[in-house]
């Protein structure tokens, strides 16, 4: 018998552009696609990005402001 090749797993991500209340912007933030499969629409993406921002703030010591708007990136 020959060796079987492992099938590569494809992780699907959805990219989001984030606008913060202080006017700063963050583009192409990756959110796992499986988080967005439910009836909640893009709301889980906001929670995921807020969690990422909190972790980054803890490491850098510079907190991010609240998110004003969240839109899917045009480049998908």
PDB file of N, CA, C and O in Angstrom:
ATOM      1  N   UNK A   1       0.834  -1.184   0.000  1.00  0.00           N
ATOM      2  CA  UNK A   1       0.000   0.000   0.000  1.00  0.00           C
ATOM      3  C   UNK A   1       0.877   1.247   0.000  1.00  0.00           C
ATOM      4  O   UNK A   1       1.918   1.299   0.655  1.00  0.00           O
ATOM      5  N   UNK A   2       0.444   2.212  -0.726  1.00  0.00           N
ATOM      6  CA  UNK A   2       1.173   3.471  -0.779  1.00  0.00           C
ATOM      7  C   UNK A   2       0.819   4.371   0.392  1.00  0.00           C
ATOM      8  O   UNK A   2      -0.176   4.173   1.090  1.00  0.00           O
ATOM      9  N   UNK A   3       1.654   5.345   0.574  1.00  0.00           N
ATOM     10  CA  UNK A   3       1.391   6.308   1.650  1.00  0.00           C
ATOM     11  C   UNK A   3       0.285   7.264   1.232  1.00  0.00           C
ATOM     12  O   UNK A   3       0.231   7.724   0.091  1.00  0.00           O
ATOM     13  N   UNK A   4      -0.573   7.542   2.163  1.00  0.00           N
ATOM     14  CA  UNK A   4      -1.642   8.490   1.877  1.00  0.00           C
ATOM     15  C   UNK A   4      -1.194   9.887   2.266  1.00  0.00           C
ATOM     16  O   UNK A   4      -0.579  10.095   3.312  1.00  0.00           O
ATOM     17  N   UNK A   5      -1.515  10.833   1.407  1.00  0.00           N
ATOM     18  CA  UNK A   5      -1.187  12.221   1.705  1.00  0.00           C
ATOM     19  C   UNK A   5      -2.288  12.811   2.571  1.00  0.00           C
ATOM     20  O   UNK A   5      -3.472  12.531   2.385  1.00  0.00           O
ATOM     21  N   UNK A   6      -1.874  13.618   3.501  1.00  0.00           N
ATOM     22  CA  UNK A   6      -2.859  14.318   4.306  1.00  0.00           C
ATOM     23  C   UNK A   6      -3.490  15.420   3.466  1.00  0.00           C
ATOM     24  O   UNK A   6      -2.806  16.116   2.716  1.00  0.00           O
ATOM     25  N   UNK A   7      -4.780  15.564   3.600  1.00  0.00           N
ATOM     26  CA  UNK A   7      -5.470  16.637   2.916  1.00  0.00           C
ATOM     27  C   UNK A   7      -5.219  17.934   3.666  1.00  0.00           C
ATOM     28  O   UNK A   7      -5.382  17.980   4.885  1.00  0.00           O
ATOM     29  N   UNK A   8      -4.830  18.982   2.968  1.00  0.00           N
ATOM     30  CA  UNK A   8      -4.614  20.244   3.669  1.00  0.00           C
ATOM     31  C   UNK A   8      -5.944  20.792   4.188  1.00  0.00           C
ATOM     32  O   UNK A   8      -6.968  20.744   3.506  1.00  0.00           O
ATOM     33  N   UNK A   9      -5.895  21.304   5.391  1.00  0.00           N
ATOM     34  CA  UNK A   9      -7.102  21.913   5.934  1.00  0.00           C
ATOM     35  C   UNK A   9      -7.118  23.374   5.516  1.00  0.00           C
ATOM     36  O   UNK A   9      -6.115  24.078   5.632  1.00  0.00           O
ATOM     37  N   UNK A  10      -8.246  23.810   5.039  1.00  0.00           N
ATOM     38  CA  UNK A  10      -8.360  25.190   4.610  1.00  0.00           C
ATOM     39  C   UNK A  10      -9.120  25.956   5.671  1.00  0.00           C
ATOM     40  O   UNK A  10     -10.296  25.700   5.930  1.00  0.00           O
ATOM     41  N   UNK A  11      -8.435  26.885   6.270  1.00  0.00           N
ATOM     42  CA  UNK A  11      -9.075  27.733   7.278  1.00  0.00           C
ATOM     43  C   UNK A  11      -9.659  28.927   6.541  1.00  0.00           C
ATOM     44  O   UNK A  11      -8.943  29.652   5.850  1.00  0.00           O
ATOM     45  N   UNK A  12     -10.937  29.125   6.687  1.00  0.00           N
ATOM     46  CA  UNK A  12     -11.546  30.259   6.023  1.00  0.00           C
ATOM     47  C   UNK A  12     -11.679  31.411   7.010  1.00  0.00           C
ATOM     48  O   UNK A  12     -12.136  31.241   8.141  1.00  0.00           O
ATOM     49  N   UNK A  13     -11.279  32.551   6.563  1.00  0.00           N
ATOM     50  CA  UNK A  13     -11.366  33.760   7.355  1.00  0.00           C
ATOM     51  C   UNK A  13     -12.179  34.797   6.598  1.00  0.00           C
ATOM     52  O   UNK A  13     -12.216  34.803   5.367  1.00  0.00           O
ATOM     53  N   UNK A  14     -12.820  35.664   7.346  1.00  0.00           N
ATOM     54  CA  UNK A  14     -13.514  36.803   6.774  1.00  0.00           C
ATOM     55  C   UNK A  14     -12.772  38.038   7.265  1.00  0.00           C
ATOM     56  O   UNK A  14     -12.456  38.151   8.450  1.00  0.00           O
ATOM     57  N   UNK A  15     -12.497  38.962   6.352  1.00  0.00           N
ATOM     58  CA  UNK A  15     -11.748  40.157   6.702  1.00  0.00           C
ATOM     59  C   UNK A  15     -12.701  41.310   7.018  1.00  0.00           C
ATOM     60  O   UNK A  15     -13.703  41.505   6.330  1.00  0.00           O
ATOM     61  N   UNK A  16     -12.380  42.061   8.056  1.00  0.00           N
ATOM     62  CA  UNK A  16     -13.204  43.190   8.476  1.00  0.00           C
ATOM     63  C   UNK A  16     -12.360  44.446   8.607  1.00  0.00           C
ATOM     64  O   UNK A  16     -11.194  44.387   8.997  1.00  0.00           O
ATOM     65  N   UNK A  17     -12.960  45.586   8.276  1.00  0.00           N
ATOM     66  CA  UNK A  17     -12.365  46.891   8.533  1.00  0.00           C
ATOM     67  C   UNK A  17     -13.051  47.447   9.773  1.00  0.00           C
ATOM     68  O   UNK A  17     -14.277  47.424   9.883  1.00  0.00           O
ATOM     69  N   UNK A  18     -12.243  47.948  10.706  1.00  0.00           N
ATOM     70  CA  UNK A  18     -12.763  48.433  11.975  1.00  0.00           C
ATOM     71  C   UNK A  18     -12.495  49.931  12.076  1.00  0.00           C
ATOM     72  O   UNK A  18     -11.374  50.387  11.850  1.00  0.00           O
ATOM     73  N   UNK A  19     -13.535  50.692  12.417  1.00  0.00           N
ATOM     74  CA  UNK A  19     -13.399  52.118  12.684  1.00  0.00           C
ATOM     75  C   UNK A  19     -13.688  52.314  14.161  1.00  0.00           C
ATOM     76  O   UNK A  19     -14.731  51.899  14.668  1.00  0.00           O
ATOM     77  N   UNK A  20     -12.745  52.955  14.844  1.00  0.00           N
ATOM     78  CA  UNK A  20     -12.889  53.184  16.276  1.00  0.00           C
ATOM     79  C   UNK A  20     -13.469  54.571  16.522  1.00  0.00           C
ATOM     80  O   UNK A  20     -13.388  55.440  15.653  1.00  0.00           O
ATOM     81  N   UNK A  21     -14.051  54.785  17.691  1.00  0.00           N
ATOM     82  CA  UNK A  21     -14.698  56.051  18.015  1.00  0.00           C
ATOM     83  C   UNK A  21     -13.726  57.225  18.022  1.00  0.00           C
ATOM     84  O   UNK A  21     -14.144  58.368  17.833  1.00  0.00           O
ATOM     85  N   UNK A  22     -12.430  56.966  18.238  1.00  0.00           N
ATOM     86  CA  UNK A  22     -11.442  58.051  18.225  1.00  0.00           C
ATOM     87  C   UNK A  22     -10.993  58.415  16.810  1.00  0.00           C
ATOM     88  O   UNK A  22     -10.147  59.292  16.634  1.00  0.00           O
ATOM     89  N   UNK A  23     -11.563  57.739  15.791  1.00  0.00           N
ATOM     90  CA  UNK A  23     -11.235  58.031  14.400  1.00  0.00           C
ATOM     91  C   UNK A  23     -10.170  57.127  13.814  1.00  0.00           C
ATOM     92  O   UNK A  23      -9.943  57.162  12.604  1.00  0.00           O
ATOM     93  N   UNK A  24      -9.512  56.321  14.625  1.00  0.00           N
ATOM     94  CA  UNK A  24      -8.494  55.411  14.091  1.00  0.00           C
ATOM     95  C   UNK A  24      -9.170  54.250  13.367  1.00  0.00           C
ATOM     96  O   UNK A  24     -10.333  53.929  13.611  1.00  0.00           O
ATOM     97  N   UNK A  25      -8.410  53.638  12.480  1.00  0.00           N
ATOM     98  CA  UNK A  25      -8.944  52.576  11.638  1.00  0.00           C
ATOM     99  C   UNK A  25      -7.985  51.398  11.644  1.00  0.00           C
ATOM    100  O   UNK A  25      -6.769  51.570  11.732  1.00  0.00           O
ATOM    101  N   UNK A  26      -8.545  50.204  11.551  1.00  0.00           N
ATOM    102  CA  UNK A  26      -7.765  48.983  11.435  1.00  0.00           C
ATOM    103  C   UNK A  26      -8.380  48.173  10.297  1.00  0.00           C
ATOM    104  O   UNK A  26      -9.568  47.852  10.328  1.00  0.00           O
ATOM    105  N   UNK A  27      -7.574  47.845   9.299  1.00  0.00           N
ATOM    106  CA  UNK A  27      -8.087  47.171   8.109  1.00  0.00           C
ATOM    107  C   UNK A  27      -7.718  45.698   8.085  1.00  0.00           C
ATOM    108  O   UNK A  27      -6.716  45.273   8.660  1.00  0.00           O
ATOM    109  N   UNK A  28      -8.559  44.936   7.403  1.00  0.00           N
ATOM    110  CA  UNK A  28      -8.313  43.517   7.137  1.00  0.00           C
ATOM    111  C   UNK A  28      -8.065  42.682   8.391  1.00  0.00           C
ATOM    112  O   UNK A  28      -7.119  41.896   8.439  1.00  0.00           O
ATOM    113  N   UNK A  29      -8.897  42.848   9.387  1.00  0.00           N
ATOM    114  CA  UNK A  29      -8.815  42.034  10.599  1.00  0.00           C
ATOM    115  C   UNK A  29      -9.452  40.684  10.310  1.00  0.00           C
ATOM    116  O   UNK A  29     -10.586  40.619   9.837  1.00  0.00           O
ATOM    117  N   UNK A  30      -8.726  39.606  10.594  1.00  0.00           N
ATOM    118  CA  UNK A  30      -9.194  38.252  10.298  1.00  0.00           C
ATOM    119  C   UNK A  30     -10.109  37.735  11.403  1.00  0.00           C
ATOM    120  O   UNK A  30      -9.794  37.823  12.590  1.00  0.00           O
ATOM    121  N   UNK A  31     -11.247  37.196  10.981  1.00  0.00           N
ATOM    122  CA  UNK A  31     -12.191  36.544  11.888  1.00  0.00           C
ATOM    123  C   UNK A  31     -12.496  35.173  11.296  1.00  0.00           C
ATOM    124  O   UNK A  31     -12.805  35.079  10.108  1.00  0.00           O
ATOM    125  N   UNK A  32     -12.419  34.106  12.095  1.00  0.00           N
ATOM    126  CA  UNK A  32     -12.726  32.773  11.566  1.00  0.00           C
ATOM    127  C   UNK A  32     -14.140  32.725  10.972  1.00  0.00           C
ATOM    128  O   UNK A  32     -15.107  33.168  11.592  1.00  0.00           O
ATOM    129  N   UNK A  33     -14.231  32.182   9.769  1.00  0.00           N
ATOM    130  CA  UNK A  33     -15.508  32.120   9.069  1.00  0.00           C
ATOM    131  C   UNK A  33     -16.573  31.319   9.790  1.00  0.00           C
ATOM    132  O   UNK A  33     -17.758  31.636   9.695  1.00  0.00           O
ATOM    133  N   UNK A  34     -16.163  30.276  10.515  1.00  0.00           N
ATOM    134  CA  UNK A  34     -17.165  29.443  11.194  1.00  0.00           C
ATOM    135  C   UNK A  34     -17.880  30.204  12.305  1.00  0.00           C
ATOM    136  O   UNK A  34     -18.952  29.787  12.743  1.00  0.00           O
ATOM    137  N   UNK A  35     -17.310  31.304  12.763  1.00  0.00           N
ATOM    138  CA  UNK A  35     -17.986  32.115  13.791  1.00  0.00           C
ATOM    139  C   UNK A  35     -19.184  32.863  13.222  1.00  0.00           C
ATOM    140  O   UNK A  35     -20.063  33.295  13.967  1.00  0.00           O
ATOM    141  N   UNK A  36     -19.218  33.015  11.905  1.00  0.00           N
ATOM    142  CA  UNK A  36     -20.228  33.857  11.270  1.00  0.00           C
ATOM    143  C   UNK A  36     -21.314  33.058  10.568  1.00  0.00           C
ATOM    144  O   UNK A  36     -22.070  33.611   9.770  1.00  0.00           O
ATOM    145  N   UNK A  37     -21.400  31.772  10.853  1.00  0.00           N
ATOM    146  CA  UNK A  37     -22.365  30.908  10.176  1.00  0.00           C
ATOM    147  C   UNK A  37     -23.770  30.972  10.768  1.00  0.00           C
ATOM    148  O   UNK A  37     -24.719  30.512  10.133  1.00  0.00           O
ATOM    149  N   UNK A  38     -23.924  31.523  11.949  1.00  0.00           N
ATOM    150  CA  UNK A  38     -25.208  31.493  12.645  1.00  0.00           C
ATOM    151  C   UNK A  38     -26.134  32.629  12.245  1.00  0.00           C
ATOM    152  O   UNK A  38     -25.902  33.338  11.266  1.00  0.00           O
ATOM    153  N   UNK A  39     -27.176  32.776  13.025  1.00  0.00           N
ATOM    154  CA  UNK A  39     -28.190  33.784  12.768  1.00  0.00           C
ATOM    155  C   UNK A  39     -27.802  35.172  13.277  1.00  0.00           C
ATOM    156  O   UNK A  39     -28.511  36.147  13.027  1.00  0.00           O
ATOM    157  N   UNK A  40     -26.679  35.261  13.990  1.00  0.00           N
ATOM    158  CA  UNK A  40     -26.267  36.533  14.577  1.00  0.00           C
ATOM    159  C   UNK A  40     -25.592  37.470  13.590  1.00  0.00           C
ATOM    160  O   UNK A  40     -25.218  38.582  13.961  1.00  0.00           O
ATOM    161  N   UNK A  41     -25.429  37.052  12.356  1.00  0.00           N
ATOM    162  CA  UNK A  41     -24.784  37.900  11.359  1.00  0.00           C
ATOM    163  C   UNK A  41     -23.332  38.140  11.706  1.00  0.00           C
ATOM    164  O   UNK A  41     -22.591  37.201  11.996  1.00  0.00           O
ATOM    165  N   UNK A  42     -22.918  39.418  11.674  1.00  0.00           N
ATOM    166  CA  UNK A  42     -21.532  39.771  11.940  1.00  0.00           C
ATOM    167  C   UNK A  42     -21.279  40.151  13.398  1.00  0.00           C
ATOM    168  O   UNK A  42     -20.164  40.546  13.736  1.00  0.00           O
ATOM    169  N   UNK A  43     -22.280  40.042  14.269  1.00  0.00           N
ATOM    170  CA  UNK A  43     -22.098  40.383  15.683  1.00  0.00           C
ATOM    171  C   UNK A  43     -20.975  39.586  16.357  1.00  0.00           C
ATOM    172  O   UNK A  43     -20.227  40.160  17.148  1.00  0.00           O
ATOM    173  N   UNK A  44     -20.830  38.287  16.074  1.00  0.00           N
ATOM    174  CA  UNK A  44     -19.711  37.552  16.687  1.00  0.00           C
ATOM    175  C   UNK A  44     -18.343  38.111  16.280  1.00  0.00           C
ATOM    176  O   UNK A  44     -17.377  37.989  17.033  1.00  0.00           O
ATOM    177  N   UNK A  45     -18.258  38.721  15.100  1.00  0.00           N
ATOM    178  CA  UNK A  45     -16.990  39.308  14.657  1.00  0.00           C
ATOM    179  C   UNK A  45     -16.605  40.470  15.575  1.00  0.00           C
ATOM    180  O   UNK A  45     -15.433  40.626  15.917  1.00  0.00           O
ATOM    181  N   UNK A  46     -17.574  41.274  15.969  1.00  0.00           N
ATOM    182  CA  UNK A  46     -17.309  42.395  16.869  1.00  0.00           C
ATOM    183  C   UNK A  46     -16.745  41.877  18.202  1.00  0.00           C
ATOM    184  O   UNK A  46     -15.763  42.409  18.719  1.00  0.00           O
ATOM    185  N   UNK A  47     -17.373  40.846  18.740  1.00  0.00           N
ATOM    186  CA  UNK A  47     -16.913  40.259  20.004  1.00  0.00           C
ATOM    187  C   UNK A  47     -15.506  39.698  19.858  1.00  0.00           C
ATOM    188  O   UNK A  47     -14.666  39.890  20.737  1.00  0.00           O
ATOM    189  N   UNK A  48     -15.241  39.002  18.747  1.00  0.00           N
ATOM    190  CA  UNK A  48     -13.930  38.414  18.500  1.00  0.00           C
ATOM    191  C   UNK A  48     -12.855  39.501  18.400  1.00  0.00           C
ATOM    192  O   UNK A  48     -11.784  39.368  18.993  1.00  0.00           O
ATOM    193  N   UNK A  49     -13.132  40.562  17.662  1.00  0.00           N
ATOM    194  CA  UNK A  49     -12.160  41.643  17.480  1.00  0.00           C
ATOM    195  C   UNK A  49     -11.948  42.396  18.792  1.00  0.00           C
ATOM    196  O   UNK A  49     -10.823  42.791  19.097  1.00  0.00           O
ATOM    197  N   UNK A  50     -13.002  42.600  19.565  1.00  0.00           N
ATOM    198  CA  UNK A  50     -12.857  43.251  20.869  1.00  0.00           C
ATOM    199  C   UNK A  50     -11.958  42.423  21.784  1.00  0.00           C
ATOM    200  O   UNK A  50     -11.158  42.972  22.541  1.00  0.00           O
ATOM    201  N   UNK A  51     -12.095  41.096  21.710  1.00  0.00           N
ATOM    202  CA  UNK A  51     -11.257  40.202  22.505  1.00  0.00           C
ATOM    203  C   UNK A  51      -9.797  40.308  22.066  1.00  0.00           C
ATOM    204  O   UNK A  51      -8.897  40.347  22.905  1.00  0.00           O
ATOM    205  N   UNK A  52      -9.565  40.353  20.771  1.00  0.00           N
ATOM    206  CA  UNK A  52      -8.210  40.523  20.251  1.00  0.00           C
ATOM    207  C   UNK A  52      -7.618  41.847  20.723  1.00  0.00           C
ATOM    208  O   UNK A  52      -6.467  41.904  21.157  1.00  0.00           O
ATOM    209  N   UNK A  53      -8.422  42.919  20.635  1.00  0.00           N
ATOM    210  CA  UNK A  53      -7.962  44.244  21.052  1.00  0.00           C
ATOM    211  C   UNK A  53      -7.578  44.250  22.528  1.00  0.00           C
ATOM    212  O   UNK A  53      -6.596  44.884  22.915  1.00  0.00           O
ATOM    213  N   UNK A  54      -8.346  43.551  23.345  1.00  0.00           N
ATOM    214  CA  UNK A  54      -8.066  43.500  24.772  1.00  0.00           C
ATOM    215  C   UNK A  54      -6.720  42.799  25.034  1.00  0.00           C
ATOM    216  O   UNK A  54      -5.926  43.253  25.858  1.00  0.00           O
ATOM    217  N   UNK A  55      -6.480  41.696  24.326  1.00  0.00           N
ATOM    218  CA  UNK A  55      -5.216  40.976  24.487  1.00  0.00           C
ATOM    219  C   UNK A  55      -4.034  41.834  24.042  1.00  0.00           C
ATOM    220  O   UNK A  55      -2.990  41.858  24.693  1.00  0.00           O
ATOM    221  N   UNK A  56      -4.211  42.535  22.929  1.00  0.00           N
ATOM    222  CA  UNK A  56      -3.152  43.411  22.422  1.00  0.00           C
ATOM    223  C   UNK A  56      -2.883  44.537  23.416  1.00  0.00           C
ATOM    224  O   UNK A  56      -1.731  44.891  23.665  1.00  0.00           O
ATOM    225  N   UNK A  57      -3.945  45.092  23.978  1.00  0.00           N
ATOM    226  CA  UNK A  57      -3.798  46.179  24.953  1.00  0.00           C
ATOM    227  C   UNK A  57      -3.062  45.708  26.200  1.00  0.00           C
ATOM    228  O   UNK A  57      -2.248  46.445  26.756  1.00  0.00           O
ATOM    229  N   UNK A  58      -3.341  44.492  26.639  1.00  0.00           N
ATOM    230  CA  UNK A  58      -2.658  43.956  27.814  1.00  0.00           C
ATOM    231  C   UNK A  58      -1.160  43.809  27.567  1.00  0.00           C
ATOM    232  O   UNK A  58      -0.353  44.060  28.461  1.00  0.00           O
ATOM    233  N   UNK A  59      -0.792  43.406  26.357  1.00  0.00           N
ATOM    234  CA  UNK A  59       0.617  43.211  26.037  1.00  0.00           C
ATOM    235  C   UNK A  59       1.334  44.536  25.786  1.00  0.00           C
ATOM    236  O   UNK A  59       2.493  44.698  26.170  1.00  0.00           O
ATOM    237  N   UNK A  60       0.652  45.478  25.146  1.00  0.00           N
ATOM    238  CA  UNK A  60       1.306  46.735  24.777  1.00  0.00           C
ATOM    239  C   UNK A  60       1.156  47.823  25.829  1.00  0.00           C
ATOM    240  O   UNK A  60       1.952  48.761  25.877  1.00  0.00           O
ATOM    241  N   UNK A  61       0.135  47.698  26.672  1.00  0.00           N
ATOM    242  CA  UNK A  61      -0.115  48.732  27.668  1.00  0.00           C
ATOM    243  C   UNK A  61      -0.884  49.918  27.112  1.00  0.00           C
ATOM    244  O   UNK A  61      -1.071  50.915  27.810  1.00  0.00           O
ATOM    245  N   UNK A  62      -1.335  49.828  25.861  1.00  0.00           N
ATOM    246  CA  UNK A  62      -2.085  50.918  25.245  1.00  0.00           C
ATOM    247  C   UNK A  62      -3.446  50.390  24.793  1.00  0.00           C
ATOM    248  O   UNK A  62      -3.544  49.685  23.788  1.00  0.00           O
ATOM    249  N   UNK A  63      -4.491  50.734  25.541  1.00  0.00           N
ATOM    250  CA  UNK A  63      -5.822  50.219  25.193  1.00  0.00           C
ATOM    251  C   UNK A  63      -6.384  50.847  23.922  1.00  0.00           C
ATOM    252  O   UNK A  63      -6.086  51.996  23.595  1.00  0.00           O
ATOM    253  N   UNK A  64      -7.192  50.082  23.222  1.00  0.00           N
ATOM    254  CA  UNK A  64      -7.908  50.555  22.047  1.00  0.00           C
ATOM    255  C   UNK A  64      -9.229  51.139  22.507  1.00  0.00           C
ATOM    256  O   UNK A  64      -9.791  50.697  23.509  1.00  0.00           O
ATOM    257  N   UNK A  65      -9.719  52.108  21.799  1.00  0.00           N
ATOM    258  CA  UNK A  65     -11.010  52.690  22.131  1.00  0.00           C
ATOM    259  C   UNK A  65     -12.144  51.787  21.680  1.00  0.00           C
ATOM    260  O   UNK A  65     -11.916  50.745  21.066  1.00  0.00           O
ATOM    261  N   UNK A  66     -13.366  52.194  21.988  1.00  0.00           N
ATOM    262  CA  UNK A  66     -14.532  51.411  21.567  1.00  0.00           C
ATOM    263  C   UNK A  66     -14.691  51.403  20.039  1.00  0.00           C
ATOM    264  O   UNK A  66     -14.304  52.352  19.357  1.00  0.00           O
ATOM    265  N   UNK A  67     -15.256  50.334  19.530  1.00  0.00           N
ATOM    266  CA  UNK A  67     -15.495  50.194  18.093  1.00  0.00           C
ATOM    267  C   UNK A  67     -16.724  51.010  17.715  1.00  0.00           C
ATOM    268  O   UNK A  67     -17.785  50.878  18.324  1.00  0.00           O
ATOM    269  N   UNK A  68     -16.563  51.860  16.697  1.00  0.00           N
ATOM    270  CA  UNK A  68     -17.678  52.663  16.194  1.00  0.00           C
ATOM    271  C   UNK A  68     -18.439  51.890  15.127  1.00  0.00           C
ATOM    272  O   UNK A  68     -19.668  51.821  15.156  1.00  0.00           O
ATOM    273  N   UNK A  69     -17.697  51.303  14.179  1.00  0.00           N
ATOM    274  CA  UNK A  69     -18.356  50.521  13.128  1.00  0.00           C
ATOM    275  C   UNK A  69     -17.444  49.405  12.664  1.00  0.00           C
ATOM    276  O   UNK A  69     -16.221  49.463  12.797  1.00  0.00           O
ATOM    277  N   UNK A  70     -18.082  48.395  12.119  1.00  0.00           N
ATOM    278  CA  UNK A  70     -17.390  47.191  11.661  1.00  0.00           C
ATOM    279  C   UNK A  70     -18.014  46.815  10.319  1.00  0.00           C
ATOM    280  O   UNK A  70     -19.222  46.594  10.232  1.00  0.00           O
ATOM    281  N   UNK A  71     -17.190  46.743   9.273  1.00  0.00           N
ATOM    282  CA  UNK A  71     -17.680  46.380   7.940  1.00  0.00           C
ATOM    283  C   UNK A  71     -16.769  45.325   7.327  1.00  0.00           C
ATOM    284  O   UNK A  71     -15.568  45.283   7.593  1.00  0.00           O
ATOM    285  N   UNK A  72     -17.360  44.486   6.512  1.00  0.00           N
ATOM    286  CA  UNK A  72     -16.541  43.503   5.803  1.00  0.00           C
ATOM    287  C   UNK A  72     -15.651  44.213   4.795  1.00  0.00           C
ATOM    288  O   UNK A  72     -16.081  45.141   4.110  1.00  0.00           O
ATOM    289  N   UNK A  73     -14.417  43.769   4.716  1.00  0.00           N
ATOM    290  CA  UNK A  73     -13.465  44.371   3.793  1.00  0.00           C
ATOM    291  C   UNK A  73     -13.880  44.090   2.362  1.00  0.00           C
ATOM    292  O   UNK A  73     -14.456  43.044   2.063  1.00  0.00           O
ATOM    293  N   UNK A  74     -13.585  45.029   1.486  1.00  0.00           N
ATOM    294  CA  UNK A  74     -13.902  44.863   0.072  1.00  0.00           C
ATOM    295  C   UNK A  74     -13.029  43.791  -0.564  1.00  0.00           C
ATOM    296  O   UNK A  74     -13.467  43.103  -1.486  1.00  0.00           O
ATOM    297  N   UNK A  75     -11.789  43.640  -0.077  1.00  0.00           N
ATOM    298  CA  UNK A  75     -10.849  42.652  -0.620  1.00  0.00           C
ATOM    299  C   UNK A  75     -11.025  41.344   0.111  1.00  0.00           C
ATOM    300  O   UNK A  75     -10.436  41.168   1.178  1.00  0.00           O
ATOM    301  N   UNK A  76     -11.794  40.432  -0.400  1.00  0.00           N
ATOM    302  CA  UNK A  76     -12.027  39.137   0.230  1.00  0.00           C
ATOM    303  C   UNK A  76     -11.405  38.062  -0.610  1.00  0.00           C
ATOM    304  O   UNK A  76     -11.483  36.884  -0.262  1.00  0.00           O
TER     305      UNK A  76
END
